[in-house]
């Protein structure tokens, strides 16, 4: 994030309204690009479906499959994203850029194998056809690489290239969807393939950007696994935050307003549509975090910690701490006020605006929308505070806040199913409120005695945390080493490879190398 902050500071130094809009635009692209891409793709595909006369049943099945695939890929990558980001930041700080590209492919490999097994089992029993299941699995794998790549793209300042990748993905997906409908292909299969191709273009574009920026090397691709053991609280924080954010949707699908679309694919249109639109109201806070916190707070934060690292005197540390905390309080207050203003404005205008759109909003949906707007607003501010806790390396506080968010939001939503339908959105609202309050209290307590917190966290004796992931990395390194040694000797290893070599020698002859 610091790299983004540096670039934004340069942009904000330029005078004029256009320069300011450009800076906010770049921040929005980097922070909300994948989110907006998913929304725009779904909306664009559904518009084409409506224009082409695709049946409602096929539209609902397509939305369910894409939604399930999105949530599954985000849930899996949420466990790895923060430790991988920490690994990336550490390698950049240590000027070991040759470790970055191998870790990108190594992390992709681990997530792809685990995700293919887990999501593949679900698709096997989901009721989807073989072709539909394969397309969902293909889209799932592409999304995993894309979400993982976003962690690495934060180090690249080529915002124009990232913007072009988003635009190309939307354009290719819509053109392919139009071609599939014009050719009379099965609508669900053809449109799923179109969305996968769109995300595939984004994947290829982003990989090209990474290879242009980072050097290629033969380093171990499994080194990042040590960071999962070293920073397990980061992994749990990412997972809990994602579960708290999306679990209430899945629970509602199992409730009275849930509709079985096909097999294990369920939806709740009366709740999902208001939730999607309400979710978009937090984009302001996401952009504001990067612009205000990164540009204004980070320099104070960096100056404060540099005094500890470079032998600053106590008086300078006290002054720097006061300046940093004053800046932090101001930026958090502005962030909360901006989100409050957006939430209040949206709730005030929603009856007029949403009733005019062809979304079929009724009184129940309007109620869900207002409740979820407040809930997502509290989540957005709470998540900003959570990120500040991570700045101060308060990993225990981050796990506590995110864990309570996931637990309360899930349990309260499940309990709300026993109440009348108009109370369904209050489970997530309660979880978001607990998330905001706990994160705020934790930040206030932690920063009350910040120098002690910083110094007491340093271990007296250096320790190296090893666990399952470190052991997995060593195992994969040994397996790769044995494979390379055997390959150089010309010895086939696997049963399949030995069979191919045997058939080739028997029927065609020739050298082992060939």
Buried (B, 14 or more C-beta within 10 A) or exposed (E): BBBBBBBBBEBBEEEEEEEBEBBBBBBBBBBBBBBBBBBBBBEBBBEBBEEEEBEEEBBBBBBBBBBBBBBBBBBBBBBBBBBBBBBBBBBBEEEEBBBBBBBBEBBBEBBBEBBBEBBBEBBEEBBBEEEBBBBBBBBBBBBBBBBBBBBBBBBBBBBEBBBBBBBBBBEBBBEBBBEBBEEEBBBBBBBBBBBBBBBBBBBBBBBEBBEEBBEEBEBBBBBBBBBBBBBBBBBBBBBBBBBBBBBBBBBBBEBEBBBEBBEBBBBBBBBBBBBBBBBBBBBBBBBBBBBBBBBBBBBBBEBBBEBBEEEBEEEEBEBBBEBBBEBBEEBBEBBBEBBBEBBEEBBEEBBEEBEEEEEEBEEBBBBBBBBBBBBBBBBBBBBBBBBBBBBBBBBEBBBBBBBBBBBBBBBBBBBBBEEEBEBBBBBBBBBBBBBBBBBBEBBEEBBEEBEEBBEEEEEEEEEEEEEEBBEBBBEBBEEEEEEEEEEEEEEBEEEEEEEEBEEBEEEEEEEEEE
